Amino acid sequence: DFLYVDPEKLSNYEIGAKTEWLDGRLTVNAAAFLIRIKDQQFSTVALINDVPQTAFQNIGKSDVEGFELDGRLAITDRWSAAAGIAYSSQEYTNDFAPTDANLIRLFDGESFKGKSAMSLPEWTGFASTQYVQPVAADMDLVLDGSVTYRGDSYADQANLATIPDITRVNLRASLDAKHWEV
């Protein structure tokens, strides 16, 4: 079952807007989407002629729906900020039952229906700011910081284990010249 796969078929519907406000100092982008996937491919590591190899199999259908919203504001000529949030939900919509022996044990007789793919968080987001201070001709001191969020996701195909959400904070200071950065 893993030696040949059909190509995936994708129907993607999206509506959105890219807007500009305050004489171009503020941009706001928004989009909502729906994706329908047929002949979805699934990969697993299988022993083929006693050699572990990544193998692919068509497992059926899934739907993905969500939205994205982000914006950027030039507070002053030197200081800017940005933020965004996104939601995406993916779910298998057919009753495909795994045929691989390891997956049969993992799924415990269940099918893919209603489950989500591994490593796909529903929620993500970010906020950032940057300040640029000229210090000499063609040289700037750049201070920036950001916070990113990645929601929890599934760690296995049967959706039994999760990878916890994570929030990261990054702070940075750099001296930027025309051809180098420290």
C-alpha positions in Angstrom: 0.0 0.0 0.0 3.0 2.3 0.5 4.7 1.9 -2.9 2.5 4.2 -5.0 0.4 7.2 -4.2 -1.9 9.4 -6.1 -1.3 13.1 -6.1 -3.2 15.1 -3.6 -6.1 17.3 -4.9 -6.6 20.6 -3.2 -9.5 23.0 -3.3 -8.5 26.3 -1.6 -11.0 29.1 -0.8 -9.8 32.3 0.7 -11.1 35.8 1.2 -9.0 38.6 2.7 -8.0 42.2 2.6 -4.7 44.1 2.7 -5.3 47.6 4.0 -3.3 50.7 4.6 -4.2 53.5 7.0 -2.8 56.7 8.5 -0.9 57.7 5.3 0.7 54.2 5.1 1.9 54.1 8.7 -0.5 51.4 9.6 -1.1 48.2 7.6 -3.7 45.6 8.6 -4.1 42.3 6.7 -6.9 39.8 7.3 -7.8 36.5 5.6 -10.2 33.6 6.2 -9.7 30.3 4.4 -11.2 26.8 3.8 -9.1 24.1 2.3 -10.5 20.7 1.2 -7.9 18.0 0.5 -8.6 14.7 -1.4 -6.2 11.8 -1.7 -4.3 13.2 1.2 -0.9 11.7 1.5 0.4 10.2 4.8 4.0 9.3 5.5 5.5 6.8 7.8 8.8 5.0 8.3 8.4 1.4 7.0 10.7 -1.5 6.5 11.0 -2.1 2.8 13.3 -5.0 1.9 14.6 -4.8 5.6 15.6 -1.2 5.1 13.9 1.6 7.0 12.5 4.1 4.5 9.9 6.8 4.4 6.8 5.5 2.7 3.7 7.3 1.6 0.1 6.3 1.4 -3.2 8.0 0.4 -5.5 8.1 3.4 -8.4 10.1 2.1 -9.8 13.5 2.9 -9.4 16.4 5.3 -10.6 19.9 5.8 -8.7 22.9 7.1 -10.3 26.1 8.1 -9.0 29.2 9.8 -8.1 32.9 9.7 -5.1 35.2 9.9 -4.9 38.7 11.2 -1.8 40.9 11.4 -0.8 44.5 11.5 2.2 46.8 11.5 2.4 50.4 12.9 5.1 52.9 12.3 4.8 54.7 15.6 7.6 57.2 14.7 10.2 57.2 11.9 12.4 55.1 14.1 10.0 53.0 16.1 7.7 50.3 14.8 5.5 47.6 16.2 3.7 44.6 14.7 1.4 41.9 15.9 -0.6 39.0 14.5 -2.8 36.1 15.4 -3.8 33.0 13.4 -6.2 30.1 13.9 -6.2 26.9 11.8 -8.1 23.7 12.4 -7.4 20.6 10.4 -9.5 17.4 10.6 -9.6 14.2 8.7 -13.1 13.6 7.3 -13.2 10.0 6.2 -13.0 6.7 7.9 -9.6 5.5 6.6 -8.2 2.9 9.0 -4.4 2.5 9.1 -3.0 -0.7 7.6 0.5 -0.5 9.0 0.9 -2.9 12.0 2.4 -0.2 14.3 -0.4 2.3 13.4 -3.0 -0.3 13.9 -1.8 -0.8 17.5 -1.5 3.0 18.0 -5.0 3.7 16.7 -6.5 0.7 18.7 -9.0 -0.1 16.0 -10.0 3.5 15.3 -9.8 5.4 12.0 -8.3 8.8 11.1 -11.8 10.4 11.1 -12.0 13.4 13.4 -8.3 13.4 14.1 -5.8 16.1 13.3 -2.4 15.8 11.7 0.7 15.9 13.9 2.5 19.1 14.8 -0.2 21.5 13.6 -1.2 24.0 16.4 -4.6 25.6 16.2 -3.4 29.0 17.6 -0.2 31.0 16.8 0.6 34.6 17.5 3.3 37.2 17.7 4.0 40.7 18.9 7.2 42.7 18.1 8.7 46.1 18.3 11.8 47.7 16.9 13.7 50.9 17.5 16.4 52.2 15.2 18.8 54.9 16.4 21.4 56.3 14.0 24.9 56.5 15.6 27.1 57.5 12.6 26.9 57.7 8.9 25.6 54.4 7.5 25.5 52.9 11.1 22.5 52.3 13.3 21.9 50.9 16.8 18.9 48.5 16.5 16.9 47.4 19.5 14.1 44.9 19.0 12.0 42.4 20.9 9.4 39.9 20.2 7.0 37.4 21.8 5.8 34.4 19.8 3.2 31.9 20.8 2.7 28.4 19.3 -0.3 26.5 20.7 -0.3 22.8 21.6 -0.4 20.2 18.9 -0.5 16.4 18.6 2.7 14.4 18.9 1.3 11.3 17.2 -1.1 10.3 14.4 -3.7 8.9 16.7 -3.9 12.2 18.7 -3.0 10.4 22.0 -0.1 12.7 23.0 0.3 16.4 22.8 3.2 18.8 22.4 2.6 21.6 24.9 2.2 25.2 23.8 5.2 27.4 24.0 5.8 31.1 24.3 9.2 32.5 23.3 10.6 36.0 24.2 13.4 37.3 22.1 15.4 40.5 22.8 18.1 41.8 20.5 20.5 44.7 20.2 22.7 45.1 17.2 25.0 47.6 15.6 24.2 47.6 11.9 26.5 49.1 9.2 26.1 49.0 5.5 28.0 45.7 5.0 28.2 44.2 8.5 26.2 43.7 11.7 27.3 43.0 15.3 
